[in-house]
Amino acid sequence: MLSTHGADIVTLGRGAVANGDWPNQVATCEGWLIDFDGRILSPLADLQSDDRTVARLKALRNLRDDLDLEIEAGEPIDA
Protein backbone atom coordinates (compact mmCIF):
# COMPACT_ATOMS: atom_id res chain seq x y z
CA MET A 1 0.00 0.00 0.00
CA LEU A 2 2.73 2.46 0.89
CA SER A 3 5.11 1.38 -1.84
CA THR A 4 2.40 1.83 -4.49
CA HIS A 5 1.24 5.14 -3.02
CA GLY A 6 -2.19 3.61 -2.50
CA ALA A 7 -2.77 5.49 0.74
CA ASP A 8 -2.39 9.03 1.98
CA ILE A 9 -2.41 8.03 5.63
CA VAL A 10 -1.96 4.83 7.61
CA THR A 11 -3.19 4.44 11.17
CA LEU A 12 -2.25 1.89 13.77
CA GLY A 13 -4.56 0.55 16.43
CA ARG A 14 -3.65 0.23 20.06
CA GLY A 15 -2.63 -3.42 19.60
CA ALA A 16 0.18 -2.35 17.29
CA VAL A 17 1.16 0.56 19.50
CA ALA A 18 1.18 -1.63 22.61
CA ASN A 19 3.37 -4.26 20.93
CA GLY A 20 6.77 -2.75 20.24
CA ASP A 21 7.71 -5.73 18.07
CA TRP A 22 4.66 -5.41 15.81
CA PRO A 23 6.56 -3.95 12.81
CA ASN A 24 8.96 -6.90 12.90
CA GLN A 25 6.09 -9.37 13.18
CA VAL A 26 4.42 -7.89 10.13
CA ALA A 27 7.68 -7.83 8.18
CA THR A 28 8.23 -11.53 8.88
CA CYS A 29 4.57 -12.45 8.28
CA GLU A 30 4.08 -13.35 11.95
CA GLY A 31 1.70 -10.43 12.50
CA TRP A 32 -1.63 -10.11 10.77
CA LEU A 33 -2.51 -7.32 8.41
CA ILE A 34 -6.25 -7.02 8.30
CA ASP A 35 -8.62 -4.88 6.33
CA PHE A 36 -10.36 -2.13 8.22
CA ASP A 37 -13.52 -3.44 9.85
CA GLY A 38 -16.08 -0.65 9.84
CA ARG A 39 -18.17 -2.51 12.42
CA ILE A 40 -15.94 -1.08 15.15
CA LEU A 41 -17.45 2.31 14.36
CA SER A 42 -21.06 1.27 14.70
CA PRO A 43 -23.28 2.03 16.26
CA LEU A 44 -20.59 4.41 17.49
CA ALA A 45 -16.84 4.42 17.84
CA ASP A 46 -16.20 3.55 21.46
CA LEU A 47 -13.92 1.28 23.43
CA GLN A 48 -16.61 -1.37 23.82
CA SER A 49 -16.94 -1.72 20.04
CA ASP A 50 -13.18 -1.94 19.76
CA ASP A 51 -13.01 -4.51 22.56
CA ARG A 52 -15.57 -6.70 20.76
CA THR A 53 -13.57 -6.50 17.55
CA VAL A 54 -10.32 -7.32 19.37
CA ALA A 55 -12.00 -10.31 21.03
CA ARG A 56 -13.24 -11.54 17.63
CA LEU A 57 -9.74 -11.22 16.14
CA LYS A 58 -8.20 -13.08 19.09
CA ALA A 59 -10.71 -15.88 18.56
CA LEU A 60 -9.75 -16.02 14.87
CA ARG A 61 -6.06 -16.16 15.77
CA ASN A 62 -6.70 -18.96 18.25
CA LEU A 63 -8.67 -20.87 15.63
CA ARG A 64 -5.87 -20.35 13.13
CA ASP A 65 -3.33 -21.61 15.65
CA ASP A 66 -5.52 -24.59 16.61
CA LEU A 67 -5.90 -25.55 12.95
CA ASP A 68 -2.23 -24.76 12.26
CA LEU A 69 -3.17 -22.56 9.31
CA GLU A 70 -0.65 -20.40 7.56
CA ILE A 71 -1.85 -16.97 6.50
CA GLU A 72 0.02 -15.00 3.88
CA ALA A 73 0.93 -11.43 4.78
CA GLY A 74 -1.79 -9.04 3.71
CA GLU A 75 -4.36 -11.80 3.23
CA PRO A 76 -7.73 -10.64 4.56
CA ILE A 77 -9.20 -12.41 7.55
CA ASP A 78 -12.84 -13.29 7.05
CA ALA A 79 -15.04 -13.65 10.11
Secondary structure, 3 states (H helix, E strand, C coil): CCCCCCCCCCCCCHHHHHCCCHHHHHHCCCCCCCCCCHHHHCCCCCHHHHHHHHHHHHHHHHHHHHHCCCCCCCCCCCC
